[in-house]
Amino acid sequence: MNVPSQLKDVLQEICTSPTSATTETRTTDHLPTPAEGGTLIEISRWLGKTTLDVIGLAGFGYDFDSLHDPNNELAVALERMLSAGQVSVG
């Protein structure tokens, strides 16, 4: 199983296909399952925190430090706001 190649294919499909309500469903079908003894990691939360920190540093010269502070008020508020409209798949 070539996981990097599979992930590249999934990302390429996401970037080249039109946005639709079925995009999430289509792409999760292609994701590899964890190897025996491994675990799946939910990275969207960490990517959101990383994005917030990068925007803070690059755009405002301010370190929100949301990656290291789980109680960061802005990160918690943004996560709550953005997750309000999400629908669980699976």
C-alpha positions as CSV (number, residue, x, y, z in Angstrom):
1,M,0.0,0.0,0.0
2,N,1.5,3.3,-1.1
3,V,-0.2,5.8,1.3
4,P,1.6,9.0,0.0
5,S,0.4,8.1,-3.5
6,Q,-3.1,7.5,-2.3
7,L,-3.2,10.8,-0.4
8,K,-1.8,12.6,-3.4
9,D,-4.6,11.2,-5.6
10,V,-7.3,12.2,-3.0
11,L,-5.9,15.8,-2.8
12,Q,-5.6,16.0,-6.6
13,E,-9.3,15.0,-6.9
14,I,-10.3,17.5,-4.3
15,C,-8.5,20.3,-6.0
16,T,-9.6,19.5,-9.5
17,S,-13.3,18.5,-9.0
18,P,-16.1,21.0,-8.6
19,T,-17.2,21.7,-5.1
20,S,-20.4,19.9,-4.2
21,A,-22.2,18.5,-1.2
22,T,-20.9,15.0,-2.0
23,T,-17.2,16.0,-2.1
24,E,-16.6,14.9,1.5
25,T,-18.3,11.6,1.0
26,R,-16.5,10.9,-2.2
27,T,-13.1,11.6,-0.8
28,T,-13.4,9.8,2.5
29,D,-14.1,6.6,0.6
30,H,-10.6,6.7,-0.8
31,L,-8.7,7.4,2.4
32,P,-6.6,4.5,3.7
33,T,-7.6,2.7,6.8
34,P,-5.0,2.7,9.6
35,A,-2.4,-0.1,9.6
36,E,-2.9,-2.8,12.2
37,G,-2.1,-1.3,15.5
38,G,-2.2,2.2,14.0
39,T,-4.7,5.0,14.6
40,L,-6.5,7.6,12.4
41,I,-5.7,11.1,13.4
42,E,-8.3,13.9,12.9
43,I,-6.0,16.6,11.4
44,S,-8.6,19.2,10.5
45,R,-8.6,20.6,14.0
46,W,-4.8,20.9,14.0
47,L,-4.8,22.4,10.5
48,G,-7.3,25.1,11.7
49,K,-5.1,26.0,14.7
50,T,-2.0,26.1,12.4
51,T,-3.8,28.3,10.0
52,L,-4.9,30.7,12.7
53,D,-1.3,30.9,14.1
54,V,0.1,31.5,10.6
55,I,-2.4,34.2,9.8
56,G,-1.7,35.8,13.2
57,L,2.0,35.9,12.6
58,A,2.1,36.7,8.9
59,G,-0.8,39.2,8.8
60,F,-0.8,40.8,12.2
61,G,2.6,40.1,13.7
62,Y,0.9,38.4,16.7
63,D,1.3,34.9,17.9
64,F,-2.1,33.4,18.8
65,D,-0.3,30.3,20.1
66,S,-3.4,28.2,19.5
67,L,-1.4,25.1,18.8
68,H,0.0,25.1,22.3
69,D,-2.9,26.6,24.2
70,P,-6.0,24.4,24.1
71,N,-8.0,27.1,25.8
72,N,-7.1,29.9,23.4
73,E,-10.3,31.9,23.3
74,L,-10.2,32.9,19.6
75,A,-9.3,29.3,18.5
76,V,-12.2,27.9,20.6
77,A,-14.6,30.4,19.2
78,L,-13.6,29.9,15.6
79,E,-13.7,26.1,16.0
80,R,-17.2,26.3,17.5
81,M,-18.4,28.7,14.8
82,L,-17.0,26.6,11.9
83,S,-18.2,23.3,13.2
84,A,-21.8,24.5,13.7
85,G,-22.7,23.7,10.1
86,Q,-20.7,20.5,9.7
87,V,-22.5,17.2,9.2
88,S,-21.0,14.0,10.4
89,V,-20.2,11.4,7.7
90,G,-20.1,7.8,8.5
